[in-house]
Amino acid sequence: MADPYKTLGVARDASEADIKKAYRKLAKELHPDRNKDNPKASERFSTVTGAYDLLTDKEKRGRFDRGEIDGDGNPAAPFGHGGGGGGRPQPGGAGFRSQGFGGGEPDMSDIFEGLFGGAQRGGGGGGGFASGFGRRPQPKGADIAYSLQVPFVDAAMLSAQRVTLGDGRTIDLKLPAGVETGTQMRLAGKGEPAPGGAGDAIVTIEILPHRFFVRDGDDVRIDLPITLGEAVLGASVKVPTVEKPVMLTVPRGTSSGRTLRLKGKGFHKKGGGRGDQMITLMVNVPADDAALTAFVENWAVEHAGNPRAAMGLTS
């Protein structure tokens, strides 16, 4: 049971304008939206708002000044109220104008606009600021955690994922550029319901491995088998990508392990654009081809060489 004058820090003969000014300053400082990690500020905010409600209600202020009610608006004890500082009206106590406050609920719309802008009017997410002003904010619902496995190609192409939430609702989830295993997506209002609004859904992404694609940052890598003839003579071969197969030119005399690049065929980057696809050519030499064996035996006699000479190896 606090003295509303002391709570707002105003004199007992303060005008309505003085009371409003004092309240505006305290409310801006203590509002729960600005003190989410300070529960004591929320308690003080409620106390300050209760004091403002009482002192801007002409009838209640008069009854408090006369000792008929206490600082909480309850009937005072027989020997006077406990926090009014005396049971006699003070000078100026009956001389201020209601400015439309009357004896009902005070109209605080100008306070709302002065503190947090016109958007707070009508109860739009102000923590109870416009509707139920002066009460503690209602608790928000709990967040719900989900794990979503995304196929490799879908992640590379940012294909929408159909997700079924805990309440049975389904949504199409749009993947963000740069998505990777461990990426978390927050779906506002898709968590547990509560009087203060539903919590959020937190979706953690896991990108599934692919049978021949491998991710390397924003690039995609693949080992592509080619025949000995394609390597020696050169060829145009089909290579898979995360979008669709494309034709790739294999240069004449290609060695196994040579890497070619397809631009813009990788993952979408956070900053825009896409990575590349890197194709490592792997020459497939048949193991039991008698004609090829005989040819290479004769060929090797006349074309002896040491491809490892650059490594300092003599044979």
Short mmCIF file of the C-alpha atoms (twelve columns), coordinates in Angstrom:
data_MODEL
# 
_entry.id   MODEL 
# 
loop_
_atom_site.group_PDB 
_atom_site.id 
_atom_site.type_symbol 
_atom_site.label_atom_id 
_atom_site.label_alt_id 
_atom_site.label_comp_id 
_atom_site.label_asym_id 
_atom_site.label_seq_id 
_atom_site.Cartn_x 
_atom_site.Cartn_y 
_atom_site.Cartn_z 
_atom_site.pdbx_PDB_model_num 
ATOM 1   C CA . MET A 1   0.000   0.000   0.000   1 
ATOM 2   C CA . ALA A 2   2.095   2.897   -1.298  1 
ATOM 3   C CA . ASP A 3   1.448   6.617   -1.320  1 
ATOM 4   C CA . PRO A 4   0.673   7.371   -5.001  1 
ATOM 5   C CA . TYR A 5   2.172   10.858  -4.676  1 
ATOM 6   C CA . LYS A 6   5.466   9.427   -3.435  1 
ATOM 7   C CA . THR A 7   5.345   6.664   -6.049  1 
ATOM 8   C CA . LEU A 8   5.192   9.241   -8.865  1 
ATOM 9   C CA . GLY A 9   7.475   11.684  -7.059  1 
ATOM 10  C CA . VAL A 10  5.016   14.599  -7.151  1 
ATOM 11  C CA . ALA A 11  3.655   16.993  -4.537  1 
ATOM 12  C CA . ARG A 12  0.173   16.507  -3.144  1 
ATOM 13  C CA . ASP A 13  -0.986  19.686  -4.849  1 
ATOM 14  C CA . ALA A 14  0.476   18.595  -8.227  1 
ATOM 15  C CA . SER A 15  -1.595  19.467  -11.256 1 
ATOM 16  C CA . GLU A 16  -2.824  16.833  -13.662 1 
ATOM 17  C CA . ALA A 17  -0.198  17.944  -16.160 1 
ATOM 18  C CA . ASP A 18  2.537   17.428  -13.551 1 
ATOM 19  C CA . ILE A 19  1.214   13.974  -12.735 1 
ATOM 20  C CA . LYS A 20  1.066   13.006  -16.383 1 
ATOM 21  C CA . LYS A 21  4.595   14.299  -16.983 1 
ATOM 22  C CA . ALA A 22  5.984   12.355  -14.013 1 
ATOM 23  C CA . TYR A 23  4.202   9.207   -15.096 1 
ATOM 24  C CA . ARG A 24  5.344   9.516   -18.696 1 
ATOM 25  C CA . LYS A 25  8.971   9.644   -17.558 1 
ATOM 26  C CA . LEU A 26  8.679   6.649   -15.221 1 
ATOM 27  C CA . ALA A 27  6.642   4.536   -17.613 1 
ATOM 28  C CA . LYS A 28  9.148   5.048   -20.371 1 
ATOM 29  C CA . GLU A 29  11.944  3.996   -18.030 1 
ATOM 30  C CA . LEU A 30  10.180  0.976   -16.477 1 
ATOM 31  C CA . HIS A 31  8.031   -0.445  -19.280 1 
ATOM 32  C CA . PRO A 32  8.429   -4.287  -19.461 1 
ATOM 33  C CA . ASP A 33  9.227   -4.199  -23.171 1 
ATOM 34  C CA . ARG A 34  12.388  -2.324  -22.267 1 
ATOM 35  C CA . ASN A 35  13.221  -4.361  -19.169 1 
ATOM 36  C CA . LYS A 36  12.663  -7.964  -20.248 1 
ATOM 37  C CA . ASP A 37  15.460  -9.226  -17.996 1 
ATOM 38  C CA . ASN A 38  14.493  -7.121  -14.972 1 
ATOM 39  C CA . PRO A 39  11.344  -8.395  -13.187 1 
ATOM 40  C CA . LYS A 40  11.656  -5.699  -10.515 1 
ATOM 41  C CA . ALA A 41  11.197  -3.035  -13.173 1 
ATOM 42  C CA . SER A 42  7.977   -4.752  -14.237 1 
ATOM 43  C CA . GLU A 43  6.720   -4.678  -10.642 1 
ATOM 44  C CA . ARG A 44  7.554   -0.985  -10.301 1 
ATOM 45  C CA . PHE A 45  5.852   -0.311  -13.614 1 
ATOM 46  C CA . SER A 46  2.624   -1.828  -12.271 1 
ATOM 47  C CA . THR A 47  2.894   0.214   -9.070  1 
ATOM 48  C CA . VAL A 48  3.569   3.438   -10.960 1 
ATOM 49  C CA . THR A 49  0.658   2.806   -13.302 1 
ATOM 50  C CA . GLY A 50  -1.674  2.090   -10.377 1 
ATOM 51  C CA . ALA A 51  -0.651  5.385   -8.793  1 
ATOM 52  C CA . TYR A 52  -1.310  7.204   -12.061 1 
ATOM 53  C CA . ASP A 53  -4.727  5.560   -12.410 1 
ATOM 54  C CA . LEU A 54  -5.721  6.714   -8.931  1 
ATOM 55  C CA . LEU A 55  -4.432  10.284  -9.164  1 
ATOM 56  C CA . THR A 56  -5.947  10.942  -12.587 1 
ATOM 57  C CA . ASP A 57  -9.345  9.759   -11.384 1 
ATOM 58  C CA . LYS A 58  -10.849 12.876  -9.776  1 
ATOM 59  C CA . GLU A 59  -13.186 10.963  -7.485  1 
ATOM 60  C CA . LYS A 60  -10.556 8.456   -6.311  1 
ATOM 61  C CA . ARG A 61  -7.979  11.163  -5.726  1 
ATOM 62  C CA . GLY A 62  -10.428 13.086  -3.584  1 
ATOM 63  C CA . ARG A 63  -11.305 9.996   -1.575  1 
ATOM 64  C CA . PHE A 64  -7.608  9.226   -1.038  1 
ATOM 65  C CA . ASP A 65  -6.905  12.796  0.086   1 
ATOM 66  C CA . ARG A 66  -9.790  12.518  2.563   1 
ATOM 67  C CA . GLY A 67  -8.439  9.227   3.890   1 
ATOM 68  C CA . GLU A 68  -11.387 7.163   2.654   1 
ATOM 69  C CA . ILE A 69  -9.273  4.791   0.521   1 
ATOM 70  C CA . ASP A 70  -5.664  3.705   0.580   1 
ATOM 71  C CA . GLY A 71  -3.061  3.862   -2.188  1 
ATOM 72  C CA . ASP A 72  -4.444  0.660   -3.741  1 
ATOM 73  C CA . GLY A 73  -7.968  2.060   -3.908  1 
ATOM 74  C CA . ASN A 74  -9.229  -0.125  -1.067  1 
ATOM 75  C CA . PRO A 75  -11.358 1.267   1.805   1 
ATOM 76  C CA . ALA A 76  -9.098  2.751   4.450   1 
ATOM 77  C CA . ALA A 77  -8.824  1.473   8.011   1 
ATOM 78  C CA . PRO A 78  -11.048 3.173   10.614  1 
ATOM 79  C CA . PHE A 79  -8.184  5.349   11.797  1 
ATOM 80  C CA . GLY A 80  -7.321  6.745   8.381   1 
ATOM 81  C CA . HIS A 81  -5.423  5.419   5.390   1 
ATOM 82  C CA . GLY A 82  -1.954  4.078   5.892   1 
ATOM 83  C CA . GLY A 83  -0.006  5.966   3.273   1 
ATOM 84  C CA . GLY A 84  -1.774  9.221   2.499   1 
ATOM 85  C CA . GLY A 85  0.276   11.397  4.789   1 
ATOM 86  C CA . GLY A 86  -2.768  12.852  6.567   1 
ATOM 87  C CA . GLY A 87  -6.509  12.711  6.140   1 
ATOM 88  C CA . ARG A 88  -7.171  16.329  5.227   1 
ATOM 89  C CA . PRO A 89  -7.451  17.651  1.674   1 
ATOM 90  C CA . GLN A 90  -4.352  19.543  0.609   1 
ATOM 91  C CA . PRO A 91  -4.362  22.892  -1.171  1 
ATOM 92  C CA . GLY A 92  -5.186  22.534  -4.806  1 
ATOM 93  C CA . GLY A 93  -6.357  18.951  -4.382  1 
ATOM 94  C CA . ALA A 94  -9.890  19.648  -5.602  1 
ATOM 95  C CA . GLY A 95  -9.059  22.279  -8.163  1 
ATOM 96  C CA . PHE A 96  -7.806  20.315  -11.182 1 
ATOM 97  C CA . ARG A 97  -9.723  19.414  -14.299 1 
ATOM 98  C CA . SER A 98  -10.425 15.875  -15.384 1 
ATOM 99  C CA . GLN A 99  -9.785  16.501  -19.128 1 
ATOM 100 C CA . GLY A 100 -12.128 13.661  -19.997 1 
ATOM 101 C CA . PHE A 101 -10.915 11.175  -17.376 1 
ATOM 102 C CA . GLY A 102 -14.169 11.453  -15.348 1 
ATOM 103 C CA . GLY A 103 -14.862 8.648   -12.922 1 
ATOM 104 C CA . GLY A 104 -14.257 5.685   -15.247 1 
ATOM 105 C CA . GLU A 105 -11.156 4.138   -16.743 1 
ATOM 106 C CA . PRO A 106 -8.608  6.844   -17.673 1 
ATOM 107 C CA . ASP A 107 -7.961  7.441   -21.368 1 
ATOM 108 C CA . MET A 108 -4.231  6.979   -21.790 1 
ATOM 109 C CA . SER A 109 -3.991  7.071   -25.575 1 
ATOM 110 C CA . ASP A 110 -1.881  10.239  -25.568 1 
ATOM 111 C CA . ILE A 111 0.466   8.596   -23.087 1 
ATOM 112 C CA . PHE A 112 0.830   5.612   -25.417 1 
ATOM 113 C CA . GLU A 113 1.686   7.802   -28.372 1 
ATOM 114 C CA . GLY A 114 4.099   9.952   -26.414 1 
ATOM 115 C CA . LEU A 115 5.994   6.948   -25.093 1 
ATOM 116 C CA . PHE A 116 6.002   4.416   -27.890 1 
ATOM 117 C CA . GLY A 117 4.275   5.925   -30.926 1 
ATOM 118 C CA . GLY A 118 0.788   5.567   -32.307 1 
ATOM 119 C CA . ALA A 119 1.396   1.960   -33.310 1 
ATOM 120 C CA . GLN A 120 0.991   0.915   -29.678 1 
ATOM 121 C CA . ARG A 121 -2.632  1.963   -29.627 1 
ATOM 122 C CA . GLY A 122 -5.149  -0.783  -29.943 1 
ATOM 123 C CA . GLY A 123 -3.132  -3.480  -28.211 1 
ATOM 124 C CA . GLY A 124 -0.834  -4.393  -31.114 1 
ATOM 125 C CA . GLY A 125 1.983   -6.208  -29.357 1 
ATOM 126 C CA . GLY A 126 2.808   -3.675  -26.665 1 
ATOM 127 C CA . GLY A 127 2.888   -6.174  -23.838 1 
ATOM 128 C CA . GLY A 128 -0.578  -5.137  -22.676 1 
ATOM 129 C CA . PHE A 129 0.233   -1.443  -23.022 1 
ATOM 130 C CA . ALA A 130 -2.958  -0.449  -24.803 1 
ATOM 131 C CA . SER A 131 -5.368  -3.047  -23.491 1 
ATOM 132 C CA . GLY A 132 -5.075  -3.761  -19.804 1 
ATOM 133 C CA . PHE A 133 -2.600  -0.903  -19.367 1 
ATOM 134 C CA . GLY A 134 -0.891  -1.017  -16.013 1 
ATOM 135 C CA . ARG A 135 -1.040  -4.772  -15.621 1 
ATOM 136 C CA . ARG A 136 1.913   -7.077  -15.890 1 
ATOM 137 C CA . PRO A 137 2.449   -8.500  -19.384 1 
ATOM 138 C CA . GLN A 138 0.937   -11.911 -19.846 1 
ATOM 139 C CA . PRO A 139 3.504   -14.707 -20.268 1 
ATOM 140 C CA . LYS A 140 4.332   -15.789 -23.779 1 
ATOM 141 C CA . GLY A 141 4.034   -19.425 -24.791 1 
ATOM 142 C CA . ALA A 142 7.047   -21.720 -24.852 1 
ATOM 143 C CA . ASP A 143 9.095   -22.243 -27.990 1 
ATOM 144 C CA . ILE A 144 8.963   -25.674 -29.658 1 
ATOM 145 C CA . ALA A 145 12.091  -27.244 -31.176 1 
ATOM 146 C CA . TYR A 146 11.906  -29.189 -34.426 1 
ATOM 147 C CA . SER A 147 14.572  -31.059 -36.422 1 
ATOM 148 C CA . LEU A 148 14.177  -31.090 -40.202 1 
ATOM 149 C CA . GLN A 149 16.148  -33.375 -42.524 1 
ATOM 150 C CA . VAL A 150 16.552  -31.812 -45.958 1 
ATOM 151 C CA . PRO A 151 17.707  -33.747 -49.057 1 
ATOM 152 C CA . PHE A 152 21.043  -32.519 -50.436 1 
ATOM 153 C CA . VAL A 153 19.626  -31.397 -53.792 1 
ATOM 154 C CA . ASP A 154 16.689  -29.596 -52.123 1 
ATOM 155 C CA . ALA A 155 19.131  -27.659 -49.943 1 
ATOM 156 C CA . ALA A 156 21.248  -26.682 -52.949 1 
ATOM 157 C CA . MET A 157 18.185  -25.566 -54.902 1 
ATOM 158 C CA . LEU A 158 16.400  -23.987 -51.897 1 
ATOM 159 C CA . SER A 159 13.335  -26.096 -52.579 1 
ATOM 160 C CA . ALA A 160 10.458  -25.409 -50.165 1 
ATOM 161 C CA . GLN A 161 10.009  -28.068 -47.474 1 
ATOM 162 C CA . ARG A 162 6.592   -29.234 -46.294 1 
ATOM 163 C CA . VAL A 163 6.640   -29.261 -42.478 1 
ATOM 164 C CA . THR A 164 3.984   -30.695 -40.161 1 
ATOM 165 C CA . LEU A 165 3.830   -28.876 -36.815 1 
ATOM 166 C CA . GLY A 166 2.947   -30.393 -33.466 1 
ATOM 167 C CA . ASP A 167 -0.673  -29.263 -33.720 1 
ATOM 168 C CA . GLY A 168 -1.107  -30.976 -37.082 1 
ATOM 169 C CA . ARG A 169 -0.854  -27.851 -39.211 1 
ATOM 170 C CA . THR A 170 1.384   -27.996 -42.280 1 
ATOM 171 C CA . ILE A 171 3.420   -25.163 -43.733 1 
ATOM 172 C CA . ASP A 172 5.805   -24.793 -46.668 1 
ATOM 173 C CA . LEU A 173 9.149   -23.727 -45.227 1 
ATOM 174 C CA . LYS A 174 11.316  -21.552 -47.467 1 
ATOM 175 C CA . LEU A 175 15.003  -22.338 -46.965 1 
ATOM 176 C CA . PRO A 176 17.416  -19.393 -46.661 1 
ATOM 177 C CA . ALA A 177 20.420  -18.842 -48.937 1 
ATOM 178 C CA . GLY A 178 23.529  -20.305 -47.340 1 
ATOM 179 C CA . VAL A 179 21.550  -22.998 -45.521 1 
ATOM 180 C CA . GLU A 180 23.714  -25.692 -43.960 1 
ATOM 181 C CA . THR A 181 23.508  -28.373 -41.312 1 
ATOM 182 C CA . GLY A 182 22.895  -26.606 -38.004 1 
ATOM 183 C CA . THR A 183 21.047  -23.640 -39.530 1 
ATOM 184 C CA . GLN A 184 18.150  -22.625 -37.271 1 
ATOM 185 C CA . MET A 185 14.967  -21.026 -38.545 1 
ATOM 186 C CA . ARG A 186 12.478  -19.269 -36.255 1 
ATOM 187 C CA . LEU A 187 8.781   -19.446 -37.111 1 
ATOM 188 C CA . ALA A 188 7.068   -16.692 -35.129 1 
ATOM 189 C CA . GLY A 189 3.871   -17.653 -33.336 1 
ATOM 190 C CA . LYS A 190 4.095   -21.367 -34.192 1 
ATOM 191 C CA . GLY A 191 4.981   -22.512 -30.658 1 
ATOM 192 C CA . GLU A 192 2.895   -23.197 -27.555 1 
ATOM 193 C CA . PRO A 193 -0.174  -20.946 -27.159 1 
ATOM 194 C CA . ALA A 194 -0.475  -18.718 -24.077 1 
ATOM 195 C CA . PRO A 195 -2.409  -15.612 -22.940 1 
ATOM 196 C CA . GLY A 196 0.521   -13.381 -23.905 1 
ATOM 197 C CA . GLY A 197 0.773   -14.877 -27.381 1 
ATOM 198 C CA . ALA A 198 2.094   -18.101 -28.822 1 
ATOM 199 C CA . GLY A 199 5.769   -18.942 -28.638 1 
ATOM 200 C CA . ASP A 200 7.890   -19.668 -31.690 1 
ATOM 201 C CA . ALA A 201 8.918   -22.824 -33.515 1 
ATOM 202 C CA . ILE A 202 12.688  -23.276 -33.787 1 
ATOM 203 C CA . VAL A 203 13.592  -25.508 -36.748 1 
ATOM 204 C CA . THR A 204 17.138  -26.928 -36.905 1 
ATOM 205 C CA . ILE A 205 18.217  -28.049 -40.374 1 
ATOM 206 C CA . GLU A 206 20.162  -31.218 -41.142 1 
ATOM 207 C CA . ILE A 207 21.274  -31.638 -44.765 1 
ATOM 208 C CA . LEU A 208 21.342  -35.290 -45.731 1 
ATOM 209 C CA . PRO A 209 24.375  -36.742 -47.556 1 
ATOM 210 C CA . HIS A 210 24.169  -37.536 -51.275 1 
ATOM 211 C CA . ARG A 211 25.340  -40.705 -52.975 1 
ATOM 212 C CA . PHE A 212 27.800  -38.861 -55.246 1 
ATOM 213 C CA . PHE A 213 27.645  -35.114 -54.534 1 
ATOM 214 C CA . VAL A 214 29.787  -33.677 -51.724 1 
ATOM 215 C CA . ARG A 215 29.501  -30.122 -50.399 1 
ATOM 216 C CA . ASP A 216 32.632  -27.965 -50.129 1 
ATOM 217 C CA . GLY A 217 31.587  -24.572 -48.716 1 
ATOM 218 C CA . ASP A 218 29.241  -23.175 -51.338 1 
ATOM 219 C CA . ASP A 219 30.671  -25.490 -54.019 1 
ATOM 220 C CA . VAL A 220 29.583  -28.997 -54.938 1 
ATOM 221 C CA . ARG A 221 32.174  -31.682 -55.773 1 
ATOM 222 C CA . ILE A 222 31.764  -34.891 -57.752 1 
ATOM 223 C CA . ASP A 223 34.081  -37.627 -59.044 1 
ATOM 224 C CA . LEU A 224 33.152  -38.429 -62.655 1 
ATOM 225 C CA . PRO A 225 34.358  -41.708 -64.204 1 
ATOM 226 C CA . ILE A 226 35.487  -41.507 -67.879 1 
ATOM 227 C CA . THR A 227 36.834  -44.161 -70.202 1 
ATOM 228 C CA . LEU A 228 40.437  -44.400 -71.319 1 
ATOM 229 C CA . GLY A 229 39.348  -43.520 -74.845 1 
ATOM 230 C CA . GLU A 230 37.519  -40.378 -73.607 1 
ATOM 231 C CA . ALA A 231 40.618  -39.354 -71.693 1 
ATOM 232 C CA . VAL A 232 43.027  -39.932 -74.573 1 
ATOM 233 C CA . LEU A 233 40.943  -38.695 -77.474 1 
ATOM 234 C CA . GLY A 234 38.741  -36.145 -75.680 1 
ATOM 235 C CA . ALA A 235 34.962  -36.289 -75.639 1 
ATOM 236 C CA . SER A 236 31.710  -34.600 -74.738 1 
ATOM 237 C CA . VAL A 237 30.178  -36.435 -71.763 1 
ATOM 238 C CA . LYS A 238 27.070  -35.995 -69.645 1 
ATOM 239 C CA . VAL A 239 27.600  -34.980 -65.990 1 
ATOM 240 C CA . PRO A 240 24.919  -34.712 -63.269 1 
ATOM 241 C CA . THR A 241 24.376  -31.423 -61.424 1 
ATOM 242 C CA . VAL A 242 22.010  -30.475 -58.580 1 
ATOM 243 C CA . GLU A 243 19.652  -29.062 -61.229 1 
ATOM 244 C CA . LYS A 244 19.842  -31.443 -64.191 1 
ATOM 245 C CA . PRO A 245 22.514  -33.253 -66.249 1 
ATOM 246 C CA . VAL A 246 24.623  -31.074 -68.572 1 
ATOM 247 C CA . MET A 247 27.224  -31.813 -71.271 1 
ATOM 248 C CA . LEU A 248 30.889  -31.407 -70.334 1 
ATOM 249 C CA . THR A 249 33.861  -31.270 -72.677 1 
ATOM 250 C CA . VAL A 250 36.749  -33.558 -71.696 1 
ATOM 251 C CA . PRO A 251 39.970  -32.255 -73.290 1 
ATOM 252 C CA . ARG A 252 42.211  -34.632 -75.269 1 
ATOM 253 C CA . GLY A 253 44.944  -36.222 -73.210 1 
ATOM 254 C CA . THR A 254 43.182  -35.773 -69.873 1 
ATOM 255 C CA . SER A 255 44.866  -37.426 -66.901 1 
ATOM 256 C CA . SER A 256 42.955  -39.052 -64.080 1 
ATOM 257 C CA . GLY A 257 42.394  -36.570 -61.256 1 
ATOM 258 C CA . ARG A 258 42.038  -33.485 -63.447 1 
ATOM 259 C CA . THR A 259 39.352  -31.127 -62.084 1 
ATOM 260 C CA . LEU A 260 37.004  -29.077 -64.254 1 
ATOM 261 C CA . ARG A 261 34.606  -26.348 -63.103 1 
ATOM 262 C CA . LEU A 262 30.958  -25.627 -63.891 1 
ATOM 263 C CA . LYS A 263 30.179  -22.100 -62.740 1 
ATOM 264 C CA . GLY A 264 27.002  -21.320 -60.809 1 
ATOM 265 C CA . LYS A 265 25.979  -24.939 -60.224 1 
ATOM 266 C CA . GLY A 266 26.598  -25.026 -56.460 1 
ATOM 267 C CA . PHE A 267 24.746  -23.802 -53.353 1 
ATOM 268 C CA . HIS A 268 23.112  -20.389 -53.107 1 
ATOM 269 C CA . LYS A 269 25.323  -17.989 -51.142 1 
ATOM 270 C CA . LYS A 270 24.140  -15.780 -48.275 1 
ATOM 271 C CA . GLY A 271 25.356  -12.657 -50.030 1 
ATOM 272 C CA . GLY A 272 23.860  -13.582 -53.400 1 
ATOM 273 C CA . GLY A 273 25.028  -15.673 -56.301 1 
ATOM 274 C CA . ARG A 274 25.907  -19.347 -56.269 1 
ATOM 275 C CA . GLY A 275 28.918  -21.560 -55.800 1 
ATOM 276 C CA . ASP A 276 30.340  -23.793 -58.535 1 
ATOM 277 C CA . GLN A 277 30.411  -27.503 -59.265 1 
ATOM 278 C CA . MET A 278 33.859  -29.081 -59.328 1 
ATOM 279 C CA . ILE A 279 34.211  -32.255 -61.441 1 
ATOM 280 C CA . THR A 280 37.207  -34.477 -60.822 1 
ATOM 281 C CA . LEU A 281 37.753  -36.820 -63.796 1 
ATOM 282 C CA . MET A 282 38.624  -40.399 -62.896 1 
ATOM 283 C CA . VAL A 283 39.942  -42.508 -65.794 1 
ATOM 284 C CA . ASN A 284 38.454  -45.983 -65.678 1 
ATOM 285 C CA . VAL A 285 41.051  -48.505 -66.920 1 
ATOM 286 C CA . PRO A 286 39.668  -51.982 -67.662 1 
ATOM 287 C CA . ALA A 287 41.420  -54.739 -65.694 1 
ATOM 288 C CA . ASP A 288 41.151  -57.693 -68.091 1 
ATOM 289 C CA . ASP A 289 41.395  -56.344 -71.626 1 
ATOM 290 C CA . ALA A 290 43.967  -58.494 -73.494 1 
ATOM 291 C CA . ALA A 291 44.107  -56.256 -76.556 1 
ATOM 292 C CA . LEU A 292 44.693  -53.138 -74.441 1 
ATOM 293 C CA . THR A 293 47.348  -54.928 -72.405 1 
ATOM 294 C CA . ALA A 294 49.234  -56.044 -75.525 1 
ATOM 295 C CA . PHE A 295 49.008  -52.548 -77.036 1 
ATOM 296 C CA . VAL A 296 50.344  -50.825 -73.914 1 
ATOM 297 C CA . GLU A 297 53.193  -53.342 -73.567 1 
ATOM 298 C CA . ASN A 298 54.395  -52.527 -77.088 1 
ATOM 299 C CA . TRP A 299 53.673  -48.807 -76.658 1 
ATOM 300 C CA . ALA A 300 55.618  -48.594 -73.386 1 
ATOM 301 C CA . VAL A 301 58.817  -49.870 -74.995 1 
ATOM 302 C CA . GLU A 302 58.992  -46.889 -77.339 1 
ATOM 303 C CA . HIS A 303 57.468  -44.313 -75.000 1 
ATOM 304 C CA . ALA A 304 59.253  -44.975 -71.757 1 
ATOM 305 C CA . GLY A 305 59.181  -41.999 -69.396 1 
ATOM 306 C CA . ASN A 306 59.158  -41.070 -65.726 1 
ATOM 307 C CA . PRO A 307 56.098  -39.028 -64.688 1 
ATOM 308 C CA . ARG A 308 57.490  -38.879 -61.131 1 
ATOM 309 C CA . ALA A 309 60.755  -37.205 -62.063 1 
ATOM 310 C CA . ALA A 310 59.498  -33.830 -60.782 1 
ATOM 311 C CA . MET A 311 59.250  -35.418 -57.312 1 
ATOM 312 C CA . GLY A 312 62.924  -36.392 -57.393 1 
ATOM 313 C CA . LEU A 313 62.145  -40.060 -57.967 1 
ATOM 314 C CA . THR A 314 64.327  -41.872 -60.524 1 
ATOM 315 C CA . SER A 315 61.956  -44.701 -61.287 1 
# 
